[in-house]
Amino acid sequence: MLALGIVSAPSSATAEVSATRTASAVIAGYPVWAHFTNPTSGRDYTIHHELERLIKSAPSGSTIRGAIHSLSIDWIADALVAAQNRGVKVLVVIDGKNLTSTDPSVATIRRLTNHKFCEYGESGHGCISTSQDGDMHTKMFTFTSTRDPHGVARGNVSWFGSANLTYASGTDAFNNAITVYGDAGLMNGLNANFTDMYNQRHFTGNDYYDAATNRGYYLSSAADVYASPEGTGQTDTIVNRLNDITPDAECRLRVGMASITAGRPELVNQVKRLKAGGCRVWMVVGDDGSGAISMNQAVYNDLLDAGVAIHKKNKVHDKFFLAYAKYDTAYRWRVYTGSQNWTQDALNENDEIFVKMAPESSSHPLYDGYYAHFNDAYNNGVACTKANYPCR
Protein backbone atom coordinates (compact mmCIF):
# COMPACT_ATOMS: atom_id res chain seq x y z
CA MET A 1 0.00 0.00 0.00
CA LEU A 2 1.33 3.43 -0.91
CA ALA A 3 1.92 5.69 2.04
CA LEU A 4 0.23 8.43 0.02
CA GLY A 5 -3.06 6.65 0.49
CA ILE A 6 -3.07 6.93 4.28
CA VAL A 7 -4.11 10.49 5.03
CA SER A 8 -3.93 11.63 8.62
CA ALA A 9 -6.96 12.38 10.73
CA PRO A 10 -7.94 16.02 11.02
CA SER A 11 -6.20 17.75 13.89
CA SER A 12 -7.77 19.41 16.91
CA ALA A 13 -10.53 21.97 16.74
CA THR A 14 -8.07 24.75 17.57
CA ALA A 15 -6.20 24.43 14.28
CA GLU A 16 -5.98 27.46 12.00
CA VAL A 17 -8.32 27.64 9.01
CA SER A 18 -6.55 27.02 5.71
CA ALA A 19 -9.40 28.62 3.73
CA THR A 20 -9.10 26.50 0.60
CA ARG A 21 -11.03 28.10 -2.28
CA THR A 22 -10.32 26.15 -5.50
CA ALA A 23 -9.04 22.85 -6.86
CA SER A 24 -8.61 21.58 -10.40
CA ALA A 25 -8.15 18.12 -11.84
CA VAL A 26 -8.61 16.01 -14.95
CA ILE A 27 -11.25 13.36 -14.31
CA ALA A 28 -11.76 10.64 -16.94
CA GLY A 29 -10.03 12.93 -19.42
CA TYR A 30 -12.18 16.01 -18.69
CA PRO A 31 -11.06 19.25 -17.01
CA VAL A 32 -12.78 19.73 -13.66
CA TRP A 33 -12.71 22.69 -11.28
CA ALA A 34 -14.03 22.75 -7.74
CA HIS A 35 -14.79 25.96 -5.87
CA PHE A 36 -15.44 26.34 -2.16
CA THR A 37 -16.82 28.99 0.17
CA ASN A 38 -15.44 29.46 3.67
CA PRO A 39 -17.29 32.20 5.61
CA THR A 40 -14.97 32.14 8.66
CA SER A 41 -13.57 35.58 7.82
CA GLY A 42 -16.78 36.93 6.32
CA ARG A 43 -18.87 36.63 3.20
CA ASP A 44 -17.18 34.48 0.54
CA TYR A 45 -18.11 35.05 -3.11
CA THR A 46 -15.84 32.35 -4.60
CA ILE A 47 -18.55 30.02 -5.91
CA HIS A 48 -20.94 32.73 -7.01
CA HIS A 49 -18.35 34.79 -8.85
CA GLU A 50 -17.37 31.63 -10.72
CA LEU A 51 -20.98 30.93 -11.70
CA GLU A 52 -21.36 34.55 -12.78
CA ARG A 53 -18.21 34.19 -14.90
CA LEU A 54 -19.59 31.07 -16.57
CA ILE A 55 -22.85 32.87 -17.39
CA LYS A 56 -21.06 35.95 -18.74
CA SER A 57 -18.80 33.76 -20.89
CA ALA A 58 -21.68 32.01 -22.68
CA PRO A 59 -21.72 33.21 -26.30
CA SER A 60 -24.68 34.24 -28.41
CA GLY A 61 -26.44 31.20 -29.86
CA SER A 62 -25.58 28.97 -26.89
CA THR A 63 -27.99 27.67 -24.24
CA ILE A 64 -27.94 27.95 -20.44
CA ARG A 65 -30.21 25.80 -18.28
CA GLY A 66 -30.41 26.39 -14.54
CA ALA A 67 -32.22 24.99 -11.49
CA ILE A 68 -32.55 27.57 -8.71
CA HIS A 69 -33.77 26.61 -5.24
CA SER A 70 -33.59 30.11 -3.75
CA LEU A 71 -32.43 33.45 -5.06
CA SER A 72 -31.41 36.80 -3.59
CA ILE A 73 -28.11 37.67 -5.31
CA ASP A 74 -29.07 40.38 -7.77
CA TRP A 75 -25.96 40.25 -9.94
CA ILE A 76 -26.45 36.58 -10.83
CA ALA A 77 -30.03 37.29 -11.91
CA ASP A 78 -28.72 40.31 -13.86
CA ALA A 79 -26.10 38.13 -15.59
CA LEU A 80 -28.77 35.66 -16.72
CA VAL A 81 -30.94 38.41 -18.19
CA ALA A 82 -27.90 40.01 -19.85
CA ALA A 83 -27.08 36.63 -21.40
CA GLN A 84 -30.59 36.42 -22.83
CA ASN A 85 -30.27 39.94 -24.19
CA ARG A 86 -27.08 39.09 -26.10
CA GLY A 87 -28.64 36.07 -27.78
CA VAL A 88 -28.16 33.20 -25.32
CA LYS A 89 -31.19 30.97 -24.79
CA VAL A 90 -31.72 30.89 -21.02
CA LEU A 91 -34.11 28.48 -19.32
CA VAL A 92 -34.54 28.24 -15.55
CA VAL A 93 -36.72 26.36 -13.09
CA ILE A 94 -37.27 27.88 -9.67
CA ASP A 95 -38.61 26.40 -6.44
CA GLY A 96 -42.20 27.57 -6.06
CA LYS A 97 -41.67 29.29 -2.74
CA ASN A 98 -39.95 32.08 -4.69
CA LEU A 99 -43.21 32.82 -6.52
CA THR A 100 -44.33 35.33 -3.87
CA SER A 101 -40.88 36.71 -3.18
CA THR A 102 -40.48 40.49 -3.40
CA ASP A 103 -36.71 40.28 -3.72
CA PRO A 104 -35.46 42.34 -6.70
CA SER A 105 -33.49 39.36 -8.01
CA VAL A 106 -36.70 37.36 -8.41
CA ALA A 107 -38.31 40.26 -10.25
CA THR A 108 -35.29 40.23 -12.57
CA ILE A 109 -35.62 36.49 -13.22
CA ARG A 110 -39.23 37.07 -14.31
CA ARG A 111 -37.78 38.96 -17.29
CA LEU A 112 -36.44 35.68 -18.69
CA THR A 113 -38.62 34.40 -21.51
CA ASN A 114 -38.18 30.80 -20.37
CA HIS A 115 -38.65 30.59 -16.61
CA LYS A 116 -40.96 28.45 -14.51
CA PHE A 117 -41.82 28.55 -10.82
CA CYS A 118 -42.65 24.98 -9.79
CA GLU A 119 -45.63 24.21 -7.58
CA TYR A 120 -47.72 21.12 -6.86
CA GLY A 121 -51.07 21.16 -5.11
CA GLU A 122 -51.60 23.61 -2.27
CA SER A 123 -48.13 23.67 -0.74
CA GLY A 124 -45.69 21.61 -2.82
CA HIS A 125 -42.79 23.56 -4.32
CA GLY A 126 -41.17 20.82 -6.39
CA CYS A 127 -41.08 20.49 -10.18
CA ILE A 128 -41.25 16.69 -10.28
CA SER A 129 -42.17 15.93 -6.68
CA THR A 130 -45.83 15.38 -5.82
CA SER A 131 -45.23 15.81 -2.08
CA GLN A 132 -46.95 18.72 -0.40
CA ASP A 133 -43.72 19.08 1.58
CA GLY A 134 -41.50 18.77 -1.48
CA ASP A 135 -39.03 21.36 -2.74
CA MET A 136 -37.05 21.85 -5.93
CA HIS A 137 -33.77 21.69 -4.03
CA THR A 138 -31.37 21.06 -6.95
CA LYS A 139 -28.55 23.55 -7.59
CA MET A 140 -27.41 22.95 -11.16
CA PHE A 141 -26.53 24.79 -14.40
CA THR A 142 -25.48 23.52 -17.80
CA PHE A 143 -23.89 25.46 -20.65
CA THR A 144 -23.68 24.29 -24.24
CA SER A 145 -20.75 26.71 -24.56
CA THR A 146 -18.74 28.92 -22.19
CA ARG A 147 -15.11 29.40 -21.10
CA ASP A 148 -13.03 27.72 -18.42
CA PRO A 149 -11.09 29.69 -15.76
CA HIS A 150 -8.14 29.97 -18.17
CA GLY A 151 -10.34 31.58 -20.84
CA VAL A 152 -10.42 28.51 -23.09
CA ALA A 153 -13.69 28.03 -25.00
CA ARG A 154 -15.42 24.83 -23.87
CA GLY A 155 -18.61 23.02 -24.76
CA ASN A 156 -20.83 20.60 -22.79
CA VAL A 157 -20.27 22.24 -19.41
CA SER A 158 -21.97 21.15 -16.16
CA TRP A 159 -22.03 23.02 -12.83
CA PHE A 160 -23.52 21.60 -9.62
CA GLY A 161 -23.08 21.64 -5.87
CA SER A 162 -24.57 22.72 -2.55
CA ALA A 163 -24.67 26.53 -2.78
CA ASN A 164 -27.93 28.38 -3.18
CA LEU A 165 -27.96 31.69 -5.06
CA THR A 166 -28.43 33.57 -1.80
CA TYR A 167 -26.26 35.11 0.86
CA ALA A 168 -27.54 33.11 3.87
CA SER A 169 -27.09 29.63 2.34
CA GLY A 170 -24.62 30.60 -0.36
CA THR A 171 -21.87 33.14 0.25
CA ASP A 172 -22.29 33.09 4.05
CA ALA A 173 -21.97 29.32 4.50
CA PHE A 174 -19.52 26.49 3.84
CA ASN A 175 -20.39 25.25 0.34
CA ASN A 176 -18.87 23.45 -2.62
CA ALA A 177 -19.45 23.42 -6.37
CA ILE A 178 -17.94 21.47 -9.26
CA THR A 179 -17.71 22.43 -12.94
CA VAL A 180 -17.02 19.69 -15.50
CA TYR A 181 -15.96 20.77 -19.00
CA GLY A 182 -16.52 18.73 -22.17
CA ASP A 183 -18.40 15.67 -20.90
CA ALA A 184 -21.43 15.60 -23.22
CA GLY A 185 -22.89 12.55 -21.49
CA LEU A 186 -22.94 14.33 -18.15
CA MET A 187 -24.45 17.53 -19.55
CA ASN A 188 -27.07 15.61 -21.52
CA GLY A 189 -28.04 13.61 -18.44
CA LEU A 190 -28.45 16.76 -16.35
CA ASN A 191 -30.40 18.32 -19.21
CA ALA A 192 -32.75 15.31 -19.25
CA ASN A 193 -33.41 15.86 -15.56
CA PHE A 194 -33.83 19.59 -16.16
CA THR A 195 -36.32 18.97 -18.98
CA ASP A 196 -38.44 16.76 -16.72
CA MET A 197 -38.41 19.54 -14.11
CA TYR A 198 -39.15 22.26 -16.67
CA ASN A 199 -42.09 20.24 -18.05
CA GLN A 200 -43.15 19.44 -14.46
CA ARG A 201 -43.48 15.72 -15.10
CA HIS A 202 -44.91 13.77 -12.19
CA PHE A 203 -44.72 10.04 -11.52
CA THR A 204 -46.88 7.53 -9.68
CA GLY A 205 -45.87 7.12 -6.06
CA ASN A 206 -43.61 10.17 -6.34
CA ASP A 207 -41.02 7.72 -7.65
CA TYR A 208 -38.74 9.47 -10.14
CA TYR A 209 -35.49 7.52 -9.73
CA ASP A 210 -35.84 4.21 -11.58
CA ALA A 211 -32.59 2.46 -12.48
CA ALA A 212 -34.43 -0.17 -14.53
CA THR A 213 -35.53 2.42 -17.10
CA ASN A 214 -32.58 4.84 -16.65
CA ARG A 215 -34.97 7.50 -15.38
CA GLY A 216 -33.35 9.81 -12.89
CA TYR A 217 -30.10 7.89 -13.43
CA TYR A 218 -27.42 9.36 -15.70
CA LEU A 219 -24.06 7.70 -16.26
CA SER A 220 -21.11 9.47 -17.85
CA SER A 221 -17.33 9.29 -17.91
CA ALA A 222 -16.62 12.04 -15.38
CA ALA A 223 -19.56 11.47 -13.02
CA ASP A 224 -22.76 9.53 -12.40
CA VAL A 225 -25.90 11.40 -11.32
CA TYR A 226 -28.82 10.04 -9.30
CA ALA A 227 -31.94 12.19 -9.06
CA SER A 228 -34.67 12.30 -6.43
CA PRO A 229 -37.43 11.87 -5.47
CA GLU A 230 -37.08 8.15 -4.87
CA GLY A 231 -40.34 6.47 -3.89
CA THR A 232 -40.82 5.77 -0.20
CA GLY A 233 -39.75 2.24 0.63
CA GLN A 234 -37.53 1.98 -2.45
CA THR A 235 -33.73 2.02 -2.44
CA ASP A 236 -31.50 4.70 -0.92
CA THR A 237 -29.36 6.13 -3.72
CA ILE A 238 -26.48 7.00 -1.38
CA VAL A 239 -26.48 3.65 0.41
CA ASN A 240 -26.19 1.92 -2.95
CA ARG A 241 -23.09 3.98 -3.77
CA LEU A 242 -21.45 3.35 -0.41
CA ASN A 243 -21.96 -0.35 -1.08
CA ASP A 244 -19.16 -0.01 -3.64
CA ILE A 245 -16.64 0.31 -0.81
CA THR A 246 -14.87 -2.69 0.69
CA PRO A 247 -14.08 -1.59 4.25
CA ASP A 248 -10.69 -2.32 5.76
CA ALA A 249 -8.06 -0.63 7.93
CA GLU A 250 -6.92 1.65 5.08
CA CYS A 251 -10.41 3.02 4.41
CA ARG A 252 -11.13 6.70 5.16
CA LEU A 253 -14.56 8.38 4.95
CA ARG A 254 -15.15 12.09 5.60
CA VAL A 255 -18.64 13.60 5.55
CA GLY A 256 -19.44 17.32 5.29
CA MET A 257 -23.21 17.68 5.64
CA ALA A 258 -25.69 20.41 6.52
CA SER A 259 -28.13 18.00 8.14
CA ILE A 260 -28.37 14.33 9.14
CA THR A 261 -31.65 12.99 10.51
CA ALA A 262 -33.26 9.74 11.58
CA GLY A 263 -35.19 9.56 8.32
CA ARG A 264 -32.39 7.63 6.56
CA PRO A 265 -31.78 4.70 8.98
CA GLU A 266 -30.19 2.48 6.33
CA LEU A 267 -27.73 5.23 5.49
CA VAL A 268 -26.73 5.57 9.14
CA ASN A 269 -26.45 1.79 9.37
CA GLN A 270 -24.25 1.71 6.27
CA VAL A 271 -21.84 4.21 7.84
CA LYS A 272 -21.76 2.05 10.96
CA ARG A 273 -21.04 -1.05 8.86
CA LEU A 274 -18.13 0.69 7.18
CA LYS A 275 -16.80 1.77 10.56
CA ALA A 276 -17.16 -1.75 11.95
CA GLY A 277 -15.32 -3.06 8.89
CA GLY A 278 -12.26 -0.96 9.68
CA CYS A 279 -12.96 2.43 8.05
CA ARG A 280 -12.06 5.56 9.95
CA VAL A 281 -14.97 7.99 9.74
CA TRP A 282 -15.17 11.72 10.45
CA MET A 283 -18.16 14.04 10.10
CA VAL A 284 -18.64 17.78 10.26
CA VAL A 285 -22.32 18.72 10.47
CA GLY A 286 -24.05 22.09 10.30
CA ASP A 287 -26.26 23.82 12.83
CA ASP A 288 -30.05 24.15 12.92
CA GLY A 289 -30.02 27.94 13.09
CA SER A 290 -29.98 28.10 16.88
CA GLY A 291 -26.38 26.90 17.20
CA ALA A 292 -27.38 23.30 17.91
CA ILE A 293 -26.11 20.53 15.64
CA SER A 294 -28.56 19.64 12.85
CA MET A 295 -28.64 15.97 13.77
CA ASN A 296 -31.25 13.90 15.56
CA GLN A 297 -30.04 12.89 19.05
CA ALA A 298 -30.66 9.17 18.53
CA VAL A 299 -28.58 9.23 15.34
CA TYR A 300 -25.95 11.36 17.08
CA ASN A 301 -25.59 8.87 19.94
CA ASP A 302 -25.70 5.91 17.57
CA LEU A 303 -22.84 7.23 15.43
CA LEU A 304 -20.73 8.26 18.42
CA ASP A 305 -21.23 4.82 19.97
CA ALA A 306 -20.01 3.31 16.69
CA GLY A 307 -16.78 5.32 16.97
CA VAL A 308 -17.53 8.02 14.38
CA ALA A 309 -15.79 11.33 15.14
CA ILE A 310 -18.30 14.21 14.85
CA HIS A 311 -17.73 17.96 14.92
CA LYS A 312 -20.36 20.67 14.61
CA LYS A 313 -19.60 23.84 12.69
CA ASN A 314 -22.07 26.66 12.26
CA LYS A 315 -22.99 27.58 8.69
CA VAL A 316 -22.01 24.26 7.11
CA HIS A 317 -24.34 24.00 4.11
CA ASP A 318 -22.26 21.39 2.25
CA LYS A 319 -23.68 18.06 1.07
CA PHE A 320 -20.59 16.00 0.23
CA PHE A 321 -18.48 13.09 1.38
CA LEU A 322 -15.15 11.78 0.23
CA ALA A 323 -13.64 8.36 0.49
CA TYR A 324 -10.25 6.78 0.18
CA ALA A 325 -11.14 3.12 -0.01
CA LYS A 326 -10.93 -0.15 -1.86
CA TYR A 327 -13.27 -0.37 -4.86
CA ASP A 328 -13.27 -3.88 -6.30
CA THR A 329 -9.54 -4.72 -6.20
CA ALA A 330 -8.00 -1.23 -6.23
CA TYR A 331 -7.75 1.66 -3.79
CA ARG A 332 -9.20 4.91 -5.10
CA TRP A 333 -9.84 8.49 -4.00
CA ARG A 334 -13.43 9.57 -4.66
CA VAL A 335 -15.64 12.64 -4.19
CA TYR A 336 -19.45 12.50 -3.85
CA THR A 337 -21.43 15.73 -3.90
CA GLY A 338 -24.66 17.37 -5.08
CA SER A 339 -27.68 18.90 -3.35
CA GLN A 340 -28.90 16.01 -1.21
CA ASN A 341 -28.72 16.19 2.59
CA TRP A 342 -28.77 12.96 4.58
CA THR A 343 -32.47 13.43 5.36
CA GLN A 344 -35.69 11.66 4.45
CA ASP A 345 -37.15 14.61 2.57
CA ALA A 346 -34.02 14.87 0.39
CA LEU A 347 -34.49 11.27 -0.74
CA ASN A 348 -38.27 10.86 -0.89
CA GLU A 349 -39.86 14.30 -1.27
CA ASN A 350 -37.55 16.82 -2.96
CA ASP A 351 -36.19 17.26 -6.46
CA GLU A 352 -32.46 16.69 -5.83
CA ILE A 353 -29.31 15.38 -7.48
CA PHE A 354 -26.61 13.24 -5.89
CA VAL A 355 -23.35 13.06 -7.89
CA LYS A 356 -20.65 10.38 -7.75
CA MET A 357 -17.48 11.69 -9.36
CA ALA A 358 -15.30 9.20 -11.22
CA PRO A 359 -12.40 7.98 -9.06
CA GLU A 360 -8.89 9.36 -8.90
CA SER A 361 -5.86 7.13 -8.37
CA SER A 362 -2.23 8.04 -7.63
CA SER A 363 -2.82 11.72 -8.39
CA HIS A 364 -5.95 13.05 -6.70
CA PRO A 365 -6.16 16.87 -6.69
CA LEU A 366 -9.96 16.98 -6.61
CA TYR A 367 -10.04 14.77 -3.53
CA ASP A 368 -7.27 16.86 -1.97
CA GLY A 369 -9.25 20.06 -2.50
CA TYR A 370 -12.29 18.57 -0.79
CA TYR A 371 -10.09 17.15 1.97
CA ALA A 372 -8.75 20.64 2.71
CA HIS A 373 -12.26 22.13 2.56
CA PHE A 374 -13.48 19.47 4.99
CA ASN A 375 -10.66 20.35 7.39
CA ASP A 376 -11.48 24.06 7.13
CA ALA A 377 -14.79 23.31 8.85
CA TYR A 378 -13.93 20.24 10.94
CA ASN A 379 -10.75 21.60 12.50
CA ASN A 380 -12.53 24.75 13.60
CA GLY A 381 -15.74 23.15 14.81
CA VAL A 382 -16.93 21.93 18.19
CA ALA A 383 -16.00 18.34 19.06
CA CYS A 384 -19.20 16.44 19.83
CA THR A 385 -19.62 13.95 22.66
CA LYS A 386 -22.65 12.20 24.10
CA ALA A 387 -22.38 14.47 27.11
CA ASN A 388 -22.58 17.74 25.18
CA TYR A 389 -25.54 17.18 22.84
CA PRO A 390 -26.69 19.28 21.00
CA CYS A 391 -23.00 20.13 20.63
CA ARG A 392 -23.31 23.91 20.68
N, C-alpha and C positions, 0 to 999 in steps of 0.2 A: 504494500500500500504506500502510495506517495505521501510524504509528510505534508505536502501542500493540501491534501484533502482533509486534514484534521485541523479545523479552525477552532481557535480558543473560544471559551465561553465569554460573553460580555462581562466587562468588569463591573465594579461597584457603582451604585447609583450616584456617587459623587464625581464620577468622571466628567471631563470637559466635553461639551458638545463639539463634534467635528463638522457639523453643518454641511453634509454632502448635498450637492444640488443636481449633479448630472452624472450620467454614465453612458458609454456607448460601446457597442459590440457588433459583431456580425453573427447572426443566428441563422443557421441553415442557408447560408449564402446571402442573407439580406441584411442591409444596414439597419440597426436598431438603436434608438436613443431612449434613455429613461431620464425623467426629470422629477425632482422631489421638492416639496415644500417643508420647511422647518421654521415654525413661528416662534422659536425660543427668544429670538432677539427682536421680534416684531413681525409685522405683515410681510409675507414672502410671495412675490409675484412670479416665481420661477416657472411654474407650470402654465400659468395663464398668459404670460408673455410669450411662451413658446406656442401655445395654441393660437394666439393672436397672430404671431408670425406666420404660422402655417396658413391661416385664413388669408392674410394679406398677400401671400406668395402664390395663391391660386390664380392661374391666368384665365382670361376671357375664354369662354367656350368649355371650360372644365365644370365639374360638378362637385359640390360639397353636400354631404348628408350629415346631420347631427342630431343626437338624442340628448335633451337637456332636462335634467331633473329639477333644478332650481336655478334662478337667474337673478343677479342684482349687479353684475359688473357691466357698466354701461359701455365701456370701450370694446368689449367682445361683441355685444349686440351691434354696435356701430360698425365693427369690422365686417360682420356678416351682411349687413345692409349695403355697405360700400362694395363688397364683392358682387352682390347682385347687380348693383348699379353699373359695374364695369363689365358685365356680361357673363358672370359665373352663375350657373344654376344652383340655387341654394334651397335645400329642403330641410326642415327641422320638425321633430316631434318634441312636445313639451308636456311634462306631467301636468295633469289637469288642475292641480291646486294653484297653478300660476294664472289660471283664467281670470280670477278676480283681483290679481295683484295690481297695485297702482304704481309699482316701481317703474321709473322711466325706461329701464332696459327692456321690460316686457312690452311697453308701448312701442319701443323701437322694433322689437321682433315681429310685432303685428304688421309691420311694413313689408315683411317678406311675402312674396306672392305664394310661396309653398310652405305654409306652416300649419301645424295642427296641434291643438290642445286636446289631450286624451282624457276622456271621462267614460265611466261605465256605471249605469244605474244612478242612484241618488248620491253616492259618496265615493265610488271608485275613481281613482286617478290614473289607472294604468291604460296602456294602449292595447295590449293583448289580454292582460289579466281581467278576469270576470269577478274578482273579489271586491267586495265593497270596502275592504281595507287595503286594497292593492295600490301600489304606486308605479309609475314609470321611473325606475331608479337607475337606469343605465346612464353611463357617462361615456359617450362614444362619438367620434367623428371619422368620416372617411373623405378622401380627396382623390379624384381621378388624376389630378396633377397639382403639384406644389413644389417647394424646394426644401432641401434638407438644411441643417444648421450651417453647412459649409457653402450654401448657395447653389448647390447642384440641383438641376431640375430632375424631379422624380415623379413617377406615376405609381398608381395603386398603393396609396398611402393610408394607413390605419392608425388612429389615435384612440386610446382607451385608458381608463384608470379609475381612481377613487374620488377625484376632486370635482365638486360641484362648481358651477360658474357663479359663485357667490364669495363674499368675504368670510362669513362665519364658518362655512364648511368647505372653503376653498383655500384662499390665501392665508387664513388665520389658523389653519390646522395642519397637522402632519398628513401629507398626501403623496401619492405617486401617480405617474402617468408614463405610458410607453407609446412610442411612435415607431411603426414598422414601415419601411420603404420598399416598394417593389413586389411584395407578395400578393399577386392578383387573387390567389385562392382565399387568402385571409380577408382581403377587402370585399370580395364578392360574397363571402359568407356573412360578414357583418352587414353588407347591403341587403342580403336576403332577410336577415332579422329586422333591419330597419324598415324594409318594405312591408313586412307583416305588421310592424307597429304603425307605420304611416297609414296603412289601409285598415287599421284597427280590426284585425282578424282575431276572432275568439274561437276557443276550442272546448269541446265537451269535457267537463270535469276540471276546467281550468288547467288542462294538461298540455302545455306547449312543447316541452322537451320530449322527444320521442326518437331514441337512437335507431329504432327499427326502420324508420322512414327518413332518417337524416333531418328531421325537423328540429330546429333549435339546437343543431349539432353540426359544427362546421370545422372540418379538418383542413389544415394547410401545412406547408413546410415549416414556417416560423412559429406557428402557434395553433392550438386547437381551442375552439370556443364552445361553451355550453351555456345555453340560454334558459332562463326561467320565464314563467312559472313551470314547475314540475308538479304534477298532480299529487295531492295528499295521499300518502301511503305508497307512493312509487319510490324510485331510487333517490339517493342523495348524490348529486353530481360531484360534490367535493370528496365524499367518502370513496366513490369509485375511482377517483384519481389518486388518492392516497393509498389505495390498494396496490398501486404499481410499485410501491416501495417494499423492499425486503429489509426489515429492521435487523440491525446488528450493532456492535459496539462502535462502529465508525459513523453511524447515522447521526445527522444533525437536522433538527427541524426548528425553524424560527417563525413565529406567527406575529404579525402586526395587524391588529383588528380593532375597529371602532367598537364593536359590540359582539358578545358571545352569550347566548341564552340557552335555556333548557329545552328550547324547541327543536334542537338538532341532536337528540341523544346518541344516535349512531355515529355522528361526527365526533362527539366527545369520546365515545367508546373507542373509536378508531385511533384517536390521539393516544389514549391510554394503552391500546394494544401496541402501538409503535414504541411507546416508552417502556412497556414491559418487555419488548423484544430487544431492548438495548439502546434505542435512540435517546439522545439527549434532546430535551425539548424546552424552549424558552418562549414566553409570550409577553408582548406588551399590548395592553388593552386600554381603550379610551375611557373617558368619564361620561356620566349620564347627564351632565349639565350642572349638577350640584357639587361636583368634586368627587363623588363616589364612583367606583369602578363600574363600568357598564357590563356587568356579568352577574348572572343569577347566583345566589349564595350556595345553592346545592352543587352547581357546576363548579364554582370556585373551590369549594372544599374537596370535591371529587378529584379535580385536577391536581390540587396541592397534595392530596393524599397519594396520588399516583407518582409524585416526584417531579411534576412540571414546575419550572421556575416562572413565576408571574410577576410582572411589574405593571403598575398603573401609571399612565402619563396623560395629563389633561390635553385635550385637543388632538388626540389621535383619531383621525378620520380614515386612515388606511384600511384596505381590505386585501392584504397579501400574505403569503407565506413563502418561505424558501427552504429548500431541502438540499443537503448533500447526503446522498444515499445510494444504495445499490438498486439499480433498475435492471431486471433480468440478471445478466452476469457482469455488468459493468457499473462502476461508481460514476455518478454524474452530479453536476450542479444544476439546480432547476429553480425557476421563479414561477410562481402562480399569482395572478392578480385579477383585477376586474372591479366590479361594483358590488359584489355580493358579501354582505356580512354573514357571520356564522349564527344566523337567526332563522326561525321558522318562516317568517314573512318573506325573507329574501329568497328562500327556496320555493315556497308554495303559493305566494300571493303577489309578489312584485314582478315586473319586467326587469330582468337583470342579465348581466353576462359575467361568466366566470371564465378566465383565460389561463390555459396551461402553455407556457412558453416552451419551445423545443429546448432540449438539454444542452448544456455546455460541458466540455470535458476538461482537458488540461489547462486551457485558458478560459477564464470565466468572468469577464469584466462586468457583465450584466448582474450576475449573482453578487459580485463584490460591491457594486453600487447599492444594491438592496441591503446587503449585509451592513454596510456603513450607515444607511438610512435607518435600519432597524436599531442599531446601536445608538444613534442620535436620540431616539426616544427612550429605549430601554435603559441606557446607562444614566439617564437623568430623570427617571421615574421613581415612584415609590415602590419598594420591595413589599410584596403582599405575603401575608401569613394568615393562618386560620384565626389568629388572635386579633388581627387588625381589620377584618372585614368591616366596612366596605372599602378598605385600603385607600383612605383619603390622603 
